[in-house]
Amino acid sequence: MFDGHLRSSVDKAVKPLGDGLRRTRMTPDHLTIAGMVIAIGASIAIGAGYLPLGLLLVILAALPDLLDGALAKASNTSSQRGAFFDSVVDRVTDALLFGGVAWYFTNEHSPKTALLPLAVSAVSSVISYERAKAESLGLSAKGGLMERAERIILLCLGLLFPVLLLPIMWIMLALTTVTAVQRFVKVWKQAAVAPVTAARIEQRRSRRQSRRSARLGRRSRSSSRPR
């Protein structure tokens, strides 16, 4: 939700930072790796019960993820490899953070509550898969109530107010499930129309090819007539 509405504004805001980072000879991959390393520290801090430290590290881990795209654009190094690497690290980072929350719940609450953040992580992976598969088919699966930015914001809120962390996980699970259903329905509707659209495109292509062949035939007959 935030990604669709705020992405362009955020990109404009961090563009000067990307230009500054370009002068340090740092690469976007360096930032991506740094974010993952910080996320490992955040997950350990959360699991050990140091929630304020975990909150700080979660915020710090989000900064490289915010800046690597700006650096890639500023240094003109955007690539499919970089986009793939960034997406994979995002999934690993999410698993680490929610694993840390599961560890914390095991120590502070009933061990059964550890299943809650793991369920959020699992449904989040479904959301990511829906988008990846849809885009591989030429369809769109962006949007929804609970994308990655919203999940990180709610997690930070729960770390800031530990008494709210458990109910926030329940809310996150519910909204993440709704988002998975939203994306499924969106892609399902597009896929129902896509074969018809593809058939029409192929039909128009065949008509253009037929007209082109007819014109070439007329030109050939015209040039072969005796003068």
N, C-alpha and C positions, 0 to 999 in steps of 0.2 A: 504493500500500500504506500509506504513512504518512498520506496524506490521509484515508483511511477510518478509521484507528485514532486519529489524533492531532488531527484537525481541531477537534473540540469542545473539547479541552483547550487547544489553541493559541488558539482564539477567546476563551476565558475569560481566558487570560493577557494577551492584548493589548487586552482591552476597556477597562481604565483608560487605556491609551495613546491609544486612540481618543477617549475623553472629553477627554483633555488636548489633543489636536490640534484638537478641535472649537473650542476657545477661540481658536485662532490664526487662524481664518477661512480656513484652508487647505481645499481641496476634495480629494476622492479622486482626481480627474483630475490635480491637481498632483503628488500622490505617484506616480501611474502614470507620468507624463512624466519625473519625476525619476529613477525607477528605470531607464527606458529610456536616459536620458542617461548615467547611471553605467555601464550595461551597454556603451554605446559605448566609454567610456573603458576598461572592463575588457577588451573585445575587442582594442583597440589595444595595451594593455599586454601581454596574452598573446601576441599576434602578434609583438610586438617582442622577446619573450623575458624580459620583466620579470614572471616568474610570481608572486613574492610580492606585488607591487603588484596584479597581476591577481586574485589570491586575495582580497585586501582589498576590491577594488572589486566582485567578484562577491558577496561577503557584504553589502556596502553596498547593492548593487542589489536584493538579495533583501528587504531591510528594508521599502522602500516597498510592495513587492508584498504583504508580510505585513500592513501597517498600513492600506492603502487600504480594505480591507473593513471593518475595525474603525471607521475614520473615517466610512464611509458609513452604518454602523448607528448610530453615536453621533449623527450629524447628521441622521439620517432622510432621507438622500439616495440610498438604494439605488434603482437604476433599471436597466432593460434596456439603455439606452444605455451606462451605466457598466460593466455586466457585459460587454457586447460590446467596448467599448474596452479593458478590462483583458485580455480573452482575446486580442485581436489583438496587443496590446503584448507579452504573454507569448511569443507565437510569434515576433515580431520579435526579442525579447531572446534567445531560444534560438538563433535563426539567427546573431545577432551573436556570441554566445559560442563556438559551435562553429565559426563562420567564423574566429574568432581562433585557435582551436586548430589549424585546418587551416593557417593562415598560419604558425604556430609549427612545425608538423611539416614544412612545406615548407623552412623554413630550417635546422632541426636534424636532420631525418631525410631519408629518400628522399621526393621529391615525391609518389610514389604513396601514401604514408601519409596525405597530406592528404585522400584520399578517405574515410578511416575516420571522422573526425568529421562529414564531410558526409553519410555514410551514416546515422550516428546521428541527425543532424538530419532527414533525409528520413523515416526510420521513425518518429521522434517526431511528425512532422506527420501521418503516417497514424494514429497513436494518437489524436491530437487530433481528426482528422476523423471517426474512428469514433464517438467520444463525441458530437460535434456532430450528426452525421447520425442517430445512434440517438435522441438526445433530441428531434430534430425530428420523429421518427416516434412519439414517446411511449414509447420504450424506454429502458433504462438500459445504459450501457457503462462505468461507473466501475470502478476497481480494476485490479489487475495488479501484477506484480513491479516494474516500472520506470516509475513515473509521474514527473511533473516534479520533485517534491521529491527523489526518489531520484537523478535525473540530476544535479541541482545539487550534492547532497552528494558523489556520486562525483567530479564535476568538481573540487570543492574539494579532495578528497583527492589527486587527481592533481596539482593545482597546488601543494599543500603538499609533496608528494614527487614531483618531476619525473621521477625514474627510473621511477615507476609510471604515468605519464600514458598512455603508449602501451598497455600491457596493460589499463589501466582502460578505455580506449576500446573495446578488443575485447570486454571483459566487458559494457560498456554496450550495445554493438551487439547482442550475443547476447540479453541480458535484455530489451532494448527490442523486439526481434523476437518474443520469447516473449510479451511483453505485448500486442503487436499481434494475435498469434494468439489469445491468451486473450480479448481483447475481441471479436474477430470471432466466435468460437465462442459467447460469451455472448449477443451480439445475435442470432446465427443461431438459437439455441434459442428466444429470446423471440419472434422474428419468426414461427417455426413455430407457436407457440401463439396469437399475437396475433389472426390472422384468426378463429380459433374463438371466442376470447374476445369479439371485436367482434360476431360473429354472435349469440352468446348474449345480449349486452347489448341488441342490436337486437331480438331475439326477446322478451326481457322487456319492453322498451319497447312493443312492439306489443301484447303481452298486456295491459299496464296501460292502454294507450289503448283497447283493445277493451272492457275492463271499465268504464272511465270512460264510454265511449259508451253501453254497455248501461245503466248506472245513470241517465244523463241521459235515455235513452229511456223507462225505466220511470217516472221522475219526470214526464216530459212527458205520458205516457199517463194517469198518476194524476191530474194536475192538470186534464186535459181531460174527465174523467168528470163527468157531471151529479150534483149533490148535492141 
